[in-house]
């Protein structure tokens, strides 16, 4: 059954190549996957959703999928954002197949990566999703699209090579590509990896996954890529595909090489503070909305890395940290929904006014009240307003850093990093509120005078994402119960 979530977008893509109407086919596939993904997330049973198909005997490779709470939430994020992205975008004339087909391939790759239980296909599905991402930016992008496409290709290509080295090393040490088998053996003590090997593997995983997630200082590809990309590509990559690296650290590094990951704890904390504080300050100074949102996306990855760091420190020291993993997953979901909605609405602002330059905008709320309301709502979610999905995740991240704190022992590196990271909340409020004021408040200017509000078709994807933000924000256990 789970394979359908990957097959449906692939079959729809093939149907487009055979002549089926691109937009209608893509939306039908997205709707089918949305229904199936909701069903999978909230009714899954391991036996019902698992599948395994032998591909090679030596090495033993299986095209295998399965769901647990963590992967179910990531699949749910994927299908929601995919549906919104397909409804939000407007393909250039004559480019419909490339536009909608690439979006479906990105979605199929992301779902396959999150659901795969074989290390080879875990990696391969992510790479499948990257190829159409590069093409969409380079061919259908805007502005400095070619430079942005080359930059993201070089950076993510480098990250993928480093990651591949780490995964191959891990599989060689474990003697299998099957992730559940590795994790079970590590828990039972039959898979023992020495400290030096753990440190080497963990270093490659942190660097490889880190580049893919835009960990400071390997982040400079992200904002130009998202600013140049068509809206669906920015929504899918920033909202969904970027979470692959964070998911990978939780899925592989924490259970298999916790001691090695903890050996890199202080460097990781320094880098994630670079995401939160340095990139946050850079975000304040952005003059274009798309670049502001791109840098904001980079900044918020730092909080999720903080939860992973707290979990790594606790696991390596034989302690329990019951908050860190749920915090990371919940914030990944909340951020994925909110950044996708922000990029979708930014596209509507540009189509309505012809610009994303903040100095050329103002008073848009007068002619586009629906757009102003929805942007204000998701902007508050990005800041961490209570009642919206990001709030619970951010609070849990900060709590996770102090779960194993002992006053007698004093502040450790995780707690110190957390105290510094809290200033990022202030930075987020500054740039998001300033952007909202410049775009929507004040007197109308030439670009916004008489600008069109959202149509019914425009509101549907925004409302879909807004409902997800509200549902999880008001009742976080909707997702947290899946992790129990």
Secondary structure, DSSP 8 states (H G I E B T S, - for coil): -THHHHHHHHHHHHHHHTT--HHHHHHHHHHHHHHHHHHHHHH--HHHH-EEEEEETTTTEEEEE---HHHHHHHHHHHHHHHHHHHH----TT-HHHHHHHHHHHHHHHHHHHHB-BHHHHHHHHHHHHHHHHHHHHHH--SSHHHHHHHHHHHHHHHHHHHHHHHHHHHHHHT-SBHHHHHHHHHHTS----HHHHHHHHHHHHHHHHHHHT-TTS-HHHHHHHHHS-HHHHHHIIIIITHHHHHHIIIIIHHHSHHHHHHTHHHHHHHHHIIIIIHHHHHHT-SBHHHHHHHHHHHHHHHHHHHHHHHHHHHHTT---TTHHHHHHHHHHHHHHHHHHHHHHHHHHHHHHS--BGGG---HHHH-HHHHHHHHHHHHHHHT-TTSHHHHHHHHHHHHHHTT--TTT---HHHHHHHHHTHHHHHHHHHHHHHHHHHHSSS--TTTTT-----HHHHHHHHHHHHHHHHHHH-THHHHGGG-
